[in-house]
Amino acid sequence: MNPLHPLVSVVDDDESVRESLPDLLKAFGLRVETFSSAEDFLVSGSVGNTKCLILDVAMPNMTGPELQHELKARGTNVPIVFITGVRDENVRGRLIEDGAIDCLFKPFSHTDLRQALMTALDEG
């Protein structure tokens, strides 16, 4: 593993997000792994190596905020950038209050994502 290329894990039940984000993140110089559910991420060997988590808010079974709380309960303090298709400033505020770096509304700009990631990786 190259420490110069931090691992970013993307957890989103939307296949199009899991297919499109890795190319962009690799262009930013990051390593990427994708997961279709919070449960898949939790049982992967990537939890401890992830330097930033890009996490969908609304997913079946375990939601993004539920995964955030589970990680905290396990003592895993990985910086999280939430992404969501539902534009709700109240939800955004609560997620940030609970420790998220940011919550970006889909579709988000490459610039906004890059800024959130750089902030997350600086804190992580």
C-alpha positions in Angstrom: 0.0 0.0 0.0 1.3 3.4 -1.0 0.9 5.9 1.8 1.2 8.7 -0.8 -2.1 7.5 -2.3 -4.7 7.3 0.6 -7.5 4.8 0.4 -11.0 6.3 0.0 -13.9 3.9 0.3 -17.1 4.7 -1.4 -20.3 3.2 0.1 -23.4 3.7 -2.1 -26.2 1.4 -3.2 -26.4 3.3 -6.5 -24.3 1.3 -9.1 -23.8 4.4 -11.3 -22.1 6.2 -8.4 -19.9 3.2 -7.7 -18.9 3.1 -11.3 -18.3 6.8 -11.9 -16.6 8.0 -8.7 -13.6 5.8 -8.8 -12.2 7.3 -12.0 -12.5 10.8 -10.6 -11.0 9.8 -7.3 -8.1 8.1 -9.0 -7.6 11.3 -11.0 -7.2 13.1 -7.7 -4.4 10.6 -6.8 -6.4 8.5 -4.5 -6.8 4.7 -4.2 -10.5 3.6 -4.2 -12.6 0.7 -3.1 -16.4 0.6 -3.6 -19.1 -1.1 -1.6 -22.8 -1.5 -2.3 -23.8 -1.5 1.3 -22.7 -0.5 4.8 -22.7 -4.1 5.8 -20.3 -5.0 3.0 -17.9 -2.3 4.1 -18.0 -3.4 7.7 -17.0 -7.0 6.9 -14.3 -5.9 4.4 -10.7 -5.7 5.4 -10.8 -2.0 4.3 -12.3 -0.4 7.4 -8.9 0.0 9.2 -7.1 1.2 6.0 -9.7 3.7 4.9 -8.5 7.3 5.2 -11.8 8.8 4.1 -15.3 7.4 3.6 -17.6 8.7 0.9 -21.0 7.6 2.2 -24.5 7.7 0.8 -27.1 8.9 3.3 -30.1 6.7 2.3 -29.4 3.1 1.7 -31.4 -0.1 2.4 -30.9 -1.9 5.7 -28.1 0.2 7.3 -28.2 3.9 6.4 -25.1 6.1 6.1 -25.8 7.8 9.5 -26.3 4.4 11.1 -22.9 3.3 9.7 -21.3 6.5 11.0 -22.7 5.7 14.5 -21.5 2.1 14.2 -18.0 3.1 13.3 -17.9 5.6 16.3 -19.1 2.8 18.6 -16.2 0.6 17.3 -13.8 3.4 18.0 -13.1 3.9 14.3 -12.8 7.6 13.6 -12.6 7.7 9.8 -13.5 11.1 8.2 -16.8 10.9 6.4 -18.1 12.9 3.4 -21.8 12.2 3.0 -23.5 12.3 -0.4 -27.2 12.4 -1.0 -29.8 12.9 -3.6 -32.2 14.6 -1.2 -31.5 18.3 -0.7 -32.3 18.8 3.0 -30.2 21.4 4.9 -31.5 20.1 8.2 -30.2 16.6 7.5 -26.9 18.1 6.3 -26.6 20.1 9.5 -27.2 17.1 11.7 -24.6 15.0 9.8 -22.0 17.7 10.2 -22.9 18.2 13.8 -22.4 14.5 14.3 -18.9 14.7 12.9 -19.1 14.5 9.2 -16.7 16.6 7.2 -19.4 17.6 4.7 -22.6 16.5 3.1 -22.7 17.1 -0.7 -26.0 17.1 -2.6 -26.1 15.1 -5.8 -25.1 16.1 -8.4 -22.1 17.7 -6.8 -19.2 19.4 -8.6 -15.8 17.8 -8.9 -14.4 20.9 -7.1 -16.7 20.5 -4.1 -15.9 16.9 -3.8 -12.2 17.5 -4.1 -12.3 20.2 -1.4 -14.3 18.0 1.0 -11.8 15.1 0.4 -8.8 17.4 1.0 -10.3 18.6 4.3 -11.1 15.0 5.3 -7.6 13.8 4.5 -6.0 16.7 6.3 -8.0 15.8 9.4 -7.6 12.0 9.1 
